[in-house]
Structures are given as C-alpha cells and as structure tokens.
C-alpha cells in the first residue's frame, strides 16, 4: 500500500496537533506562507495574529508560565525571525545574503536550549518531536526549529508522528541522588535555616511538595521574583522576595542564616548582591534539575541534582528520619530574631497627606479589591518591583514577569497569552508608561480576541527605574529619561476599541478599579497618574553586600 504523501507544512501542522498545541502566536510573511496555508481555518491549533513578532514570543511565554504547557510562536524569515525566531528562506539561498535571509540558528544558539535547521524534508516529523521533547524535559526552555520555505512546500512520505525520541547526548537527570542523607543531616544540625525558592518550583509544578517540605522544616522562606507563588506569601512563614529590592528583613534573614536550602533557584546577582559577602556563615543545600547551575556562583555544601517534584519528597523523608533519630532542632530563637527584623523593618508607604497617588498604594488597593485572586503580569521597571513587593501571591502561577532578561514590553503580550491559557480567570497587567509603549500596538490583538485583560499603567512620565539610578548615582542628571504626556492612554485605548480609564487622585482610584474589574467585554487600559519621582525601596546598590540597603526613610 502506497504511503500517504503530504507537504512539509502539513507535517508541521500534524506535529502541532499531535503535541496538543492550542495556540500559535505569529504573523505571516512570504517564506512562512505555506505553513499558514496549511493552518488555514484550522480550529486547533488556533493561529493568533499578533502585530509584532516580539509580542508572539512574550505571549507564548506568558501562556507557558500560566499553564505549564509549551507555548508556540512563529514568524517569517529575516526580520520576522530576528524579531521572534523560527522559519527561514529556501535552502538554495542560505548563505547568499538573499532577501530576508538571516542565520537564525547561529543568532539564537546562545539563547535557546537547542535549535535545528531542517535541510531534509523527510526529517521534519522527527525534528518536531525532538523539539517538543527537549523544550519540555529537564530544565524546560526555548527551542527553535528553522524550516526553509522549500522544505515546507516539498512532499514527504508520511509514516505517522514519532512516538519516541533518541537524541544522543541529551539525557535529563533521572538518576538516584546519593547525597540526600548528607543534606538531611545539615537540616537537622541547623539552628538558623532559611528556605530559598526560585522559578524552578513553578517549572516543575512542585508547589505541593514545597509546602509539605516547608511545613516539616519550619524555617523562614524567601523567594526570588520568579519564586513568587511557590509558597503562599499570605502565610507568616513566608518573608517574600529578597535581593536587590527585597524586604530588609528578608535580606537580613538570608545574610544571618547558617543554612540555605535553595530549591529551583540559581543565585542570580539580583538576589546575592556582592558574592564574596553573601551569607558568610551559611552552608548550602542546592537542589536543581540543571547541574550547570549547581555551584556556578555559590558553592553548594551538598549539591542535589534532579527534578524537584520527584526529589524533594525523598529529601523530606530523609529529614523526617533525621528528626526522628536525633530530635527536631529548636529554631525558636532564630524565629524571634526574624520576627524582630520583620517588625522593625517592614515594607511601608504613607499615602495619607500625599498630593499624588503612590504606586505602592495603587498595587495594594488592587490586591485588596480583588482579594488577591488574580493572575498578575508586569512589564519591567519600577512598577515591576512595586508589584513584586505589594502583590502578595497565595496560589501557584499567580505572578508572571520577565526575570533575568528584564524585557520591557512584556506585560501586554504576556497578559494575552495568560488569558488565552487561563480563560475565565482575572488577568491583571501592571505596567509602566515606558514599558507599555514597547508593545502597545498589540492592543489590536487583545481587542480582536475580546480578551477581558486589565492593564494598569503606573504612569510617572519617566523611564522610572533608570531615573532612580540617575537620582541616586548620577547627581540627578536625567539624560533621556523624562517622558512627555504623550500618548493620551485613554484616547489610545479608545482608538483600539478598548475601554480607557484614568485615575489621578485617591478619591478616583477605587471607582476606577471597580469599573475596570466589572468590564468583561474586552480589554481595559487604566492610566494611573502616580507621584513622578517615587523610588523603589529598599534597594541594594549594584555590587554592594545584600544587607547594605538604601531606604527612603
């Protein structure tokens, strides 16, 4: 019996179908038209037209963080690929500087987990299977498949979608971890422990396992910005975010600890401050799925490599045995010291008596008005840190932001992806006036889809975070950071068919929040005018020790 013959583009569509892809974020162009044609009027996966490929990447990322499933974006060759990452020109034109050619596999090699250039059409099903497998397994991350146009149009014999992969050299850690007892003995002998939670908790979906381990150990908990939601911040055991803009009491706790139990975290410079002064008396148990992160920056006393969801219950069992054999350590004196710091150095603001709205108050009121029951995403800047400080997460996958790369313009596209991935849930974006203008054109996408996202712009008419550094370290030389009162965000929202609202005073804020939350027919953009030169405090200056914080007091 003759095998079915299909085009490469149809093979890609069938791969998406087999992998359960729900949405494809992208924009058509000449070289990717065969794939769009194969997807024409396809119900699942549904193609989402974005207005800039960067938005497609952010939307796919927001979808992935909110759901735990693979987010997929695509774009045409050349500028489409460099704005995003995916298809390229015909094979015969590769290396000839042809129209819209770019060595996208070379460009993206340092920033993807792996990438593939498809040179043989028959390899498409295998490569697509491998790409999804690599993206999902081990430490999940972005992958790229570069498909020349003539590979999309070529005919292949369809043998069915592969059921397994065989990638020599790629072996996600599944081995038994022999050092669990050593780690448990460190926990048993510690009198000043702290549990440090990173974004790996969300990636491994290990929230229940973390909660059980934290209850067992009873230590104070600190998080990174990506670790928010890994443990309820409404629980007194959690001290919230530490690091450059973390709470003073959280930083003091880490710096004075004798044991750091790091789970799914990478000791980024934004949380450690000056490495040579970081937690000088602390031993370190570091559990991560990526062996490259272990002892990369901070040397682990006991390194543990593996998937948190599988390995953390095993560590908990060893700790339970150690407690049973030797007694549970008394850390009440440590907790008393931590509580003293928390009482003396709380995060604070004073709205009363202020002529202008304070951004901290705006985030706090949003949290109170929603009961904290929303998924929050942000852009990058001062607003991001105010949101991280004052939005207290109570559930997993409730705070989604751009971390290490620090990408302005992340908020709106991410909100689009999150709302598609979590339909029926309240999605709130907290953005800045500078960050929002990076990707505002995709209000058109949000309006097309009638997504009820609410974007609150904390508008201080500045590139605020850069301005803060100019105030503190550059003698108030505001080089290119003041922004004009343009555009009018309310009129802009209305031009895109969205609801536009504005609040400039305390009296206006609550009614505006209520109206925004009640609007379900499409996107809402809220221009909140906040005090222009309000700064994010506490702040650890770059290169300073973690406990050397600047305050606004």
Secondary structure, 3 states (H helix, E strand, C coil): CCCEEEEHHHHHHHHHHHCCCCEEEECCCHHHHHHHHHCCCCCCCEEEECCCHHHHHHHHHHHHHHHCCCCEEECCCCHHHHHCCCCECCHHHCCCCCCCCCCHHHHHCCCCCEEEEECCHHHHHHHHHHHHHHHHCCCCCCEEEEEEHHHHHCEEEECCCCCCCCCCCCCCCCCCCCCHHHHHHHHHHCCCEEEEECCHHHHHCCHHHHHHHHHHHCCEEEECCCCCCCCCCCCCCEEEECCCCCCHHHHHHHHCCCEEEEECCCCCHHHHECHHHCCCCCEEEEEECCHHHCCCCCCCCEEEECCHHHHHHHHHHHHHHHHHHHCCCCCHHHHHHHHHHHHHCCCCCCCCCCCCECHHHHHHHHHHHHCCCCEEEECCCHHHHHHHHHCCCCCCCCEECCCCCCCCCHHHHHHHHHHHHCCCCCEEEEEEHHHHCCCHHHHHHHHHCCCCCEEEEEECCECHHHHHHHHHHCCCCCCCCECCCCCCHHHHHHHCCCEEEEECCHHHHHHHHHHHHHCCCCCEEEEEEECCCCCCCCEECCCCECCCEECCC
